[in-house]
């Protein structure tokens, strides 16, 4: 099993550009989530999904969209990137109480 | 709202010395508690977790943690630190509403020779 995979590993955007961060898992987990990690702030939940077709907001959802059309994939969309979205983004999936994290995407918005 | 406090931003420990990383949480009931480790440039790896039962839990890599309800604490310990333990450590509590983790701000561990 590959576990949780994220692409790309690194990305640089200009303010106002859009992009999608990809996340996939091959463990057939129903629950998936997106976190962002900023220095001195730990990880904060952006959006999560409890199954295909069901998503909800986390602690810091503004500026991000998600959808869940399949169990395997949970992409995170930035419609108009802002410098405040410069961060490291982690995707996670879980079936029980343990969450499995992907390797992260480091995003810089200029 | 639930919150997690890790009061130490950085800790330096000599190789072979013991380690204790502090974690305090604010939660209305007995929470699910976790410790994760993040090596530089890597994702998060689960070290150990507490759900119920024995308040001393064992994890991977020789780590253990003790849940103390009276102190709202879940401190991580290791009796003898290795240079490879240098990393950032995050304490987390499961928020109500199904597997939503609330993380502390992390403690960066430095290991000196």
Contacts between the chains, C-beta under 8 A, distances in Angstrom:
chain1	res1	chain2	res2	distance
A	4	B	43	7.9
A	31	B	98	7.2
A	31	B	99	5.3
A	33	B	99	7.7
A	33	B	100	7.4
A	35	B	101	8.0
A	35	B	103	7.9
A	40	B	9	7.6
A	40	B	105	5.8
A	41	B	105	6.0
A	42	B	4	7.8
A	42	B	90	6.1
A	42	B	103	3.8
A	42	B	104	5.5
A	42	B	105	4.5
A	42	B	106	5.5
A	43	B	44	7.7
A	43	B	90	7.0
A	43	B	92	7.9
A	43	B	101	7.5
A	43	B	103	4.4
A	44	B	103	7.4
A	45	B	100	5.7
A	45	B	101	7.0
A	45	B	102	7.8
A	48	B	99	7.8
A	48	B	100	6.4
A	50	B	98	6.3
A	58	B	100	6.7
A	90	B	43	6.3
A	90	B	44	6.9
A	94	B	99	5.5
A	97	B	32	5.6
A	97	B	49	6.8
A	97	B	51	6.6
A	97	B	94	6.6
A	97	B	99	6.7
A	98	B	46	5.9
A	98	B	49	6.6
A	99	B	46	7.7
A	99	B	99	6.8
A	99	B	101	6.4
A	101	B	36	7.9
A	101	B	43	4.3
A	101	B	44	4.3
A	101	B	45	7.7
A	102	B	43	5.7
A	103	B	42	6.6
A	103	B	43	4.6
A	104	B	42	7.8
A	104	B	43	5.5
